[in-house]
Amino acid sequence: MKIICIGRNYSEHAKEMKSEVPKEPVFFLKPDTALIIRNQPFFLPDFSKDIHHEVELVLKISKAGKHIEERFAHKYYEEIGIGIDFTARDIQAQCKEKGLPWEKAKGFDSSAPLGLFINKKDLPPVGEIPFHLTINGTTVQKGNSKDLIFSFDKVISYISSFITLKKGDLIFTGTPEGVGPVKTNDRLEAFIGKEKLLAFNVK
Ligand code: MG
């Protein structure tokens, strides 16, 4: 199982990061050791002083595919969930400055808390899915898949032109604006529509 994450897939987030809106999808990988499931707590790592939340809709790949055409991509995922792409923003800034890969900032242990999934038949159309993240009860990020720069189908097609997708692979589809730091004792809760699918504490 692999975790593939799309960077800068909402233009307001690209703006807040002072990044250009990309002309083709940007992606990176996290190892399976990044996953946190069943609402287990997230322990702040000691190598960073600036761990940011990025709430993202997550696609679960349902069958293997390579060179998937965009028009067939919808056949490769049945379920959509929500997760956090935790990012060591200070480390990422150092990597960006030196032109180095981001793995240290993005792929560390427990950097990918993952919630429950919903069958897409039970959701609004895939291009209109609202989601949000609260911290200690206050909404900090709010997004909708209608604002994606690259649609789910485009992303699946693009990734599969480089990397074979397998059943169970996860695609984190990018974060909307409002990213920011988390601190000890914060409680994060992530929702698709009104459904709370992920809830955990920061320790
Ligand atoms: Mg992200």
Residues whose N, C-alpha, C, O or C-beta is under 5 A from the ligand:
A	BS01	MG	I6 E54 D85 G174 T175
